[in-house]
């Protein structure tokens, strides 16, 4: 898990330090994509570890429930109040 945290932090820092297109040309978007892929791999590795920690620390009959909490926390869908603020139609 420490390696995943380091990968995520390093990739995020490098994205912040990435030169603009005007300075390095087409290499800028290529490096951006590579760094975003690195962030994705780090996030995927962290997900597996989080599920493992959640299920191992749960009570005997509640392991599935506790493991599912990790999936709920990683949802990319904004909360209903956020949708309204962003101008989306809330059904």
C-alpha positions as a Markdown table, in Angstrom:
| # | Residue | x | y | z |
|---|---|---|---|---|
| 1 | Unk | 0.0 | 0.0 | 0.0 |
| 2 | Unk | 2.9 | 2.3 | 0.6 |
| 3 | Unk | 4.1 | 1.9 | -2.9 |
| 4 | Unk | 0.7 | 2.8 | -4.2 |
| 5 | Unk | 0.6 | 5.9 | -2.1 |
| 6 | Unk | 4.0 | 6.9 | -3.3 |
| 7 | Unk | 3.0 | 6.3 | -6.9 |
| 8 | Unk | -0.1 | 8.4 | -6.6 |
| 9 | Unk | 1.8 | 11.3 | -4.8 |
| 10 | Unk | 4.7 | 11.3 | -7.3 |
| 11 | Unk | 2.4 | 11.2 | -10.3 |
| 12 | Unk | 0.2 | 14.0 | -8.9 |
| 13 | Unk | 3.2 | 16.1 | -8.1 |
| 14 | Unk | 4.7 | 15.6 | -11.6 |
| 15 | Unk | 1.4 | 16.6 | -13.2 |
| 16 | Unk | 1.5 | 19.8 | -11.3 |
| 17 | Unk | 5.1 | 20.4 | -12.5 |
| 18 | Unk | 4.4 | 19.4 | -16.1 |
| 19 | Unk | 5.5 | 22.1 | -18.6 |
| 20 | Unk | 2.9 | 23.5 | -21.0 |
| 21 | Unk | 2.5 | 22.6 | -24.6 |
| 22 | Unk | 4.2 | 25.8 | -25.7 |
| 23 | Unk | 7.4 | 24.8 | -24.0 |
| 24 | Unk | 7.8 | 21.0 | -24.8 |
| 25 | Unk | 5.3 | 20.5 | -27.6 |
| 26 | Unk | 3.5 | 17.2 | -28.1 |
| 27 | Unk | 5.5 | 15.6 | -25.3 |
| 28 | Unk | 3.3 | 17.5 | -22.8 |
| 29 | Unk | 0.0 | 15.7 | -23.5 |
| 30 | Unk | 1.9 | 12.4 | -23.8 |
| 31 | Unk | 3.4 | 12.8 | -20.4 |
| 32 | Unk | 0.1 | 13.8 | -19.0 |
| 33 | Unk | -1.5 | 10.6 | -20.2 |
| 34 | Unk | 1.3 | 8.5 | -18.9 |
| 35 | Unk | 1.1 | 10.2 | -15.5 |
| 36 | Unk | -2.7 | 9.8 | -15.4 |
| 37 | Unk | -2.3 | 6.1 | -16.2 |
| 38 | Unk | 0.2 | 5.8 | -13.3 |
| 39 | Unk | -2.4 | 7.5 | -11.0 |
| 40 | Unk | -5.0 | 4.9 | -12.2 |
| 41 | Unk | -2.7 | 2.0 | -11.5 |
| 42 | Unk | -1.9 | 3.3 | -8.1 |
| 43 | Unk | -5.6 | 3.8 | -7.3 |
| 44 | Unk | -6.4 | 0.3 | -8.5 |
| 45 | Unk | -3.8 | -1.1 | -6.2 |
| 46 | Unk | -5.1 | 0.9 | -3.3 |
| 47 | Unk | -8.6 | -0.4 | -3.9 |
| 48 | Unk | -7.6 | -4.0 | -3.5 |
| 49 | Unk | -5.7 | -3.2 | -0.3 |
| 50 | Unk | -8.7 | -1.2 | 1.1 |
| 51 | Unk | -11.1 | -4.1 | 0.5 |
| 52 | Unk | -8.7 | -6.5 | 2.1 |
| 53 | Unk | -8.3 | -4.4 | 5.2 |
| 54 | Unk | -12.1 | -3.8 | 5.4 |
| 55 | Unk | -13.0 | -7.5 | 5.1 |
| 56 | Unk | -10.3 | -8.7 | 7.4 |
| 57 | Unk | -11.2 | -6.3 | 10.2 |
| 58 | Unk | -14.9 | -7.1 | 10.0 |
| 59 | Unk | -16.9 | -9.5 | 12.3 |
| 60 | Unk | -17.3 | -13.0 | 11.0 |
| 61 | Unk | -20.9 | -12.5 | 9.6 |
| 62 | Unk | -20.3 | -9.0 | 8.3 |
| 63 | Unk | -17.4 | -9.3 | 5.9 |
| 64 | Unk | -19.3 | -8.8 | 2.7 |
| 65 | Unk | -21.0 | -5.7 | 4.1 |
| 66 | Unk | -17.8 | -4.1 | 5.3 |
| 67 | Unk | -16.0 | -5.0 | 2.0 |
| 68 | Unk | -18.8 | -3.2 | 0.1 |
| 69 | Unk | -18.2 | 0.1 | 2.0 |
| 70 | Unk | -15.0 | 0.5 | 0.1 |
| 71 | Unk | -16.9 | 0.4 | -3.2 |
| 72 | Unk | -19.4 | 3.0 | -2.0 |
| 73 | Unk | -16.6 | 5.4 | -0.9 |
| 74 | Unk | -14.9 | 5.2 | -4.3 |
| 75 | Unk | -18.0 | 6.2 | -6.3 |
| 76 | Unk | -17.4 | 8.9 | -8.9 |
| 77 | Unk | -21.1 | 9.9 | -8.9 |
| 78 | Unk | -21.7 | 13.3 | -7.2 |
| 79 | Unk | -24.1 | 13.5 | -4.3 |
| 80 | Unk | -27.6 | 14.6 | -5.2 |
| 81 | Unk | -27.1 | 18.1 | -3.7 |
| 82 | Unk | -23.9 | 18.5 | -5.9 |
| 83 | Unk | -25.9 | 17.5 | -9.0 |
| 84 | Unk | -28.3 | 20.3 | -8.4 |
| 85 | Unk | -25.5 | 22.8 | -7.9 |
| 86 | Unk | -23.8 | 21.6 | -11.1 |
| 87 | Unk | -26.9 | 22.3 | -13.1 |
| 88 | Unk | -27.9 | 18.6 | -13.7 |
| 89 | Unk | -31.5 | 17.6 | -13.7 |
| 90 | Unk | -32.3 | 15.7 | -10.6 |
| 91 | Unk | -35.0 | 13.1 | -11.3 |
